[in-house]
């Protein structure tokens, strides 16, 4: 709203007409009340980091654990939780997947509209057979994605995910450093949240409920 300054004479004229002033005040109050009533409901108060409108994490195209090409469009209508990890991860990865499985189960019927996607950052060791068993150990509906090293790098870049090999104590052994967090996309395939590792089941449940709620 543009506010223009009035002349001194205009101000004096208004004060000489108290009835008009009262009417204007009441009118302004009425407009404010109407505006408040017509205002849309407040946006959800997420526990995770709200990244709605981000110009990344917009596409993902990799084969799943059965070799079937998958894209985010395959899961339209579901709230999708995307996590980049590897099966030999000792803590962050299994904890994240266990919590997601708990939340999905705790949501009851609404949990059917939650899709877990695990993107392997270690395709060298994460074979399709290993990924099948790994997903089944958490939730049979979870999908693992595994590409070539080049495809994996491209997917990580799109989601702004960092990962790198860390040499182990014996020759040829290694672990992986990687971003410890999950991206959540809404039912329209738009990225909405980044959930830090360690947020817990309660916070993730609240955020998924908010995204599953009718618009």
Buried (B, 14 or more C-beta within 10 A) or exposed (E): EEEEEEEEEEEEEEEEEEEEEEEEEEEEEEEEEEEEEEEEEEEBEBBBEBBEEBEEBEEBBBBBBEEEEBEBEBBEEBBBBBBBBBBBBEEBBBBBBBBBBBBBEBBEEBBEBBBBBBBBBBBEEBBBEBBBEBBEBBBEBBBBBBBEEEBBBBBBEBBEBEBEEEEEEEEEEBBBEBBBBBBBBBBEBEBBBBBEBEBEEEBBBBBBBBBBEEE
